[in-house]
């Protein structure tokens, strides 16, 4: 082959390699911070834009943590509490603790991290396939750092361990809903966090040790039409148009830090564009208040001052790293919603 032909092929290869693969980066979704995502009407939404709010600056929010007390959230937002809690009548759980053979009870106080987001999907209502989110291969694309395995109903920890019994659903059994998938997920904390945790555990003479991983069980469920009909989802989303689909992931057991979590994506008709769907996504995470109160014991040790739980959770510590849970809740939730938006658009 002539030298000039080789050169032309090399130039062509370089052009192809430098071209965006799978679509332009500019075509990806971007996140726009707003005061309240559900207050943004569809007419004001821009293509490929996720309006996002996590209420860290709300009046209800504790300025020291960026979180909302469960009692305040329940009182101020009763409809959200009903639909986004572990189950509608959920209250802060009563925990049994046995020390030296003596069992005592106490109420586990909670703080909520509350997220809402809204975006446009360039597909007609009813054509977005939510059932694929109940597949392991799809879940692993949302956050590759978290590993999942399917579990059966008889493996759900609220029914197998006394410590988790308070998270049983009062009206049914977890993992028995039709069109659902139950999974156990494992996430090994990244970066410098495991080193900090080992040091904290060595300095802690008694009490429960901090784990170097987050392990949780959850139920992923695509709502049936009758479920949509009997729930007032318009009051949740603030959008008065027909609901065409709901995806729900309920975390009902976590090994540490949290009591429960929920993600809910509600798809609705666009009020003025039949070829477009409006997606409103909610995420709530119920953080154990006593975790947040471990500030003093960490502050007293210079090397652990950046490991204060509230700072780590909110992504304000030098121990935060990566794009997953170790990055802190604000980065983690933004990255997860971004990934879900991309899948909804595909």
PyMOL commands that set and color helices and strands:
alter all, ss='L'
color gray80, all
select helices_A, chain A and resi 3-18+25-27+37-39+42-44+70-76+78-84+131-134+136-142+153-155+157-159+162-167+193-203+225-229+234-237+289-292+295-299+302-307+309-313+325-327+329-345
alter helices_A, ss='H'
color red, helices_A
select strands_A, chain A and resi 30-33+49-53+68-69+94-99+102-107+110-121+147-150+180-188+213-222+243-254+258-269+277-288
alter strands_A, ss='S'
color yellow, strands_A
deselect
rebuild
show_as cartoon
